[in-house]
Amino acid sequence: MKPEFNSEILINKIDLLCHQAGITKTNLFTDCGLNKNVISNLKNGSVPSVDKIAIIADYFNCSIDYLLGRSEMPNSQSITTGDINNNISGDNNSNHVNVGNNQLSDDTKTLVEMIQDLPLLERSKVVVMIDEMRKGA
């Protein structure tokens, strides 16, 4: 199923970010080199190009997914294999792995290995999900 573009979400996010930054939408579009009629075009059903959305996202230092309502986190977070490898040590023959000064169980080591096997984007999603779960606890 192809997700539909919802211009109202984009308009609301732009309004919110402009308000938070203390600027007008006219200033935003001028600073970004975009047509000042972007909002009225959106209201009339026009779908902006990815380039235009990316320019706005870069201006506010947020993700395109945030502007489109696909994420509630303005800034994307990522984790790399290096982040995991640099913080985890232990030999493959032991039942525990060390993270910093803490020793982890086999279950935790298996979880870390499973995360390492995921593509980078999916690892990022796992980190964000765990972070959200910790905040809700």
C-alpha positions in Angstrom: 0.0 0.0 0.0 1.4 3.4 -1.0 1.3 6.0 1.7 -0.5 9.2 0.7 1.0 12.6 1.0 -0.8 14.7 3.6 -0.2 18.4 3.0 -1.9 19.4 6.2 0.7 17.6 8.3 3.5 19.4 6.4 1.8 22.7 6.8 1.4 22.2 10.5 5.0 21.1 11.0 6.2 24.2 9.0 4.0 26.4 11.1 5.2 24.9 14.4 8.9 25.1 13.4 8.5 28.7 12.3 6.8 29.6 15.5 9.5 27.8 17.6 12.3 29.6 15.6 10.5 33.0 15.9 10.4 33.5 12.1 7.6 34.0 9.6 6.9 31.6 6.8 7.8 34.4 4.3 11.3 34.6 6.0 11.7 30.9 5.8 10.9 30.7 2.1 13.1 33.7 1.3 16.0 32.2 3.3 15.5 28.9 1.5 15.2 30.4 -1.9 11.7 29.0 -2.3 8.5 30.5 -3.7 6.6 32.3 -1.0 3.4 30.7 -2.3 4.5 27.2 -1.1 1.8 27.1 1.6 -1.0 28.2 -0.6 0.1 25.7 -3.3 0.0 23.0 -0.6 -3.5 24.0 0.4 -4.5 23.7 -3.3 -3.3 20.2 -3.5 0.2 20.7 -5.0 2.8 18.2 -3.8 6.3 19.8 -3.3 9.3 18.1 -4.7 11.6 16.2 -2.4 14.3 18.8 -3.0 12.0 21.5 -1.5 11.1 19.4 1.5 14.8 18.6 2.0 15.7 22.3 1.9 13.2 23.1 4.6 14.3 20.1 6.7 17.9 21.2 6.4 16.9 24.8 7.4 15.3 23.6 10.6 17.9 20.8 11.1 15.1 18.2 11.2 14.4 15.1 9.2 12.1 14.9 6.2 10.2 12.1 8.0 9.4 14.6 10.8 8.1 17.2 8.3 5.9 14.6 6.7 4.6 13.3 10.0 6.3 9.9 9.7 8.3 10.5 12.8 7.7 12.4 16.0 11.4 13.0 16.5 12.6 16.1 14.8 16.1 14.9 14.5 17.0 11.5 13.3 19.3 9.4 15.4 21.6 6.7 14.2 23.9 4.1 15.6 26.8 2.6 13.7 28.5 -0.8 14.1 31.6 1.2 15.3 29.5 2.6 18.2 28.7 -0.9 19.3 32.1 -2.4 18.7 33.9 0.5 20.4 31.9 0.0 23.6 31.7 -3.7 23.8 34.6 -6.1 24.6 34.9 -9.7 25.6 36.1 -12.9 24.1 33.9 -15.1 22.0 34.5 -18.1 24.3 33.1 -16.5 27.5 29.5 -16.4 28.7 29.6 -12.6 29.2 30.6 -9.5 27.4 31.7 -6.3 29.0 30.3 -2.9 28.2 32.4 -0.3 29.9 32.8 -1.7 33.4 29.6 -3.8 33.3 29.4 -7.5 32.5 26.5 -8.6 30.3 24.7 -11.9 30.2 24.5 -14.3 27.3 20.9 -13.0 26.5 22.1 -9.4 26.3 25.1 -10.4 24.2 22.7 -12.2 21.8 20.6 -9.1 21.7 23.6 -7.0 20.8 24.7 -9.4 18.1 21.1 -9.4 16.6 21.2 -5.6 16.5 24.6 -5.7 14.8 23.3 -8.0 12.1 20.6 -5.5 11.2 21.1 -2.9 8.4 22.1 0.5 9.7 18.7 2.1 9.3 17.0 -0.7 11.2 19.6 -0.5 14.0 18.7 3.2 14.3 15.0 2.3 14.6 15.8 -0.2 17.4 17.8 2.4 19.3 15.0 5.0 19.0 12.4 2.4 20.1 14.4 1.4 23.1 15.0 5.1 24.0 11.2 5.7 23.8 10.5 2.7 25.9 13.0 3.9 28.6 11.4 7.3 28.7 7.9 5.8 29.1 9.0 3.5 31.9 
